[in-house]
Amino acid sequence: MLELNDLRHVYGDGTVALDGVSLSIPVGMFGLLGPNGAGKSSLMRTIATLQTPTSGSIRFDGIDLLADPARLRQVLGYLPQDFGVYPRVTAYDLLDHMAVLKGITVKADRRQTVETLLDRVNLWDVRKRAVAGFSGGMRQRFGIAQALIGSPRLIIVDEPTAGLDPEERNRFHGLLAEIGENVVVILSTHIVEDVADLCPRMAVLAAGRILLDGAPQELIGAMRGQVWRKVVARRDVDDYRARLPVISTRLRGGETVVHVLSDESPGTGFEQVAGDLEDVYFAALSRSAQAAKAAA
Ligand SMILES: Nc1ncnc2c1ncn2[C@@H]1O[C@H](COP(=O)(O)OP(=O)(O)OP(=O)(O)O)[C@@H](O)[C@H]1O
């Protein structure tokens, strides 16, 4: 179990990236969903011990992360949002080098680890090719292989599916689902489908704060009977937004569809629909934006 308690992070220029984040994250896949700039990467880097929060505390299975970051690193696997420059060395050699850095110094052990991981992420056939020439999906699978070195118990993946084509995304999801069976995996993303597909638990982060936290099915269930849908003309969207609690405007098959959150029918032409995770997410964001507006 990973416990985050009242985490706050203020950057040097005064930007408040985390504003009192508290969460309990159990074994399994945990989705951290939020728009760009929400503070997801700041939170992921903080848990990965790459930056120290301004205040608050973090514990993982008895380890006080701020007091003893080195101990946490021994059980941590991290796939950052941006891996930086990939050198022109083969996948095999790079993974071998990373295994040395992770402390696997006995050659035979390392060979076993590297070969098992390359096979697991389906990169065995391309092990002799330079990582620099890999496609986006292959790079992300390589990134997972390096994150799995040393059998970590806490794995952090920051926006891993951005830019992947549907087939690679599916393949990557399969890999994550397999990994998430026995360890804590935190998946940070702005893609609702990633969380809907993979995560039995989730939280929404916006402007450095947790807006909601729970099991996707329960959060969807809590909206039952409150989501209404109508196909509208594109030019009328602003008018609907001004009059009604619109939670989202989506394009479906070229038509503009508005979703409204309301205990009763918002008007003619609206039909009640079963909400989905996108409704949960957009409703949380829209409530938070309205609260921020009212406070201003
Ligand atoms: N090193 C930094 N110095 C100052 N401000 C920063 C720094 N890094 C991030 N920020 C700011 O902190 C806030 C949170 O950024 P962060 O990158 O954590 O969000 P995010 O949810 O990961 O967004 P994205 O998906 O766009 O990466 C943003 O306002 C961002 O501009």
The ligand as a Gaussian input file, in Angstrom:
#p B3LYP/6-31G(d) Opt

LIG

0 1
 N       10.165000      22.717000     -13.113000
 C        9.059000      23.466000     -13.045000
 N        9.095000      24.769000     -12.667000
 C        7.972000      25.522000     -12.588000
 N        6.738000      25.051000     -12.864000
 C        6.630000      23.755000     -13.254000
 C        7.778000      22.906000     -13.372000
 N        7.347000      21.671000     -13.771000
 C        6.011000      21.768000     -13.900000
 N        5.582000      23.025000     -13.605000
 C        4.193000      23.511000     -13.581000
 O        3.495000      22.768000     -12.592000
 C        2.165000      22.483000     -13.019000
 C        1.970000      20.970000     -13.059000
 O        2.808000      20.439000     -14.093000
 P        2.959000      18.871000     -14.371000
 O        3.947000      18.702000     -15.476000
 O        3.200000      18.172000     -13.090000
 O        1.494000      18.521000     -14.881000
 P        0.976000      17.276000     -15.735000
 O       -0.356000      16.939000     -15.201000
 O        1.998000      16.221000     -15.766000
 O        0.821000      17.907000     -17.174000
 P        1.302000      17.324000     -18.590000
 O        0.368000      16.236000     -18.899000
 O        1.122000      18.526000     -19.479000
 O        2.723000      16.914000     -18.410000
 C        2.005000      23.156000     -14.375000
 O        1.445000      24.437000     -14.156000
 C        3.436000      23.282000     -14.880000
 O        3.561000      24.386000     -15.756000

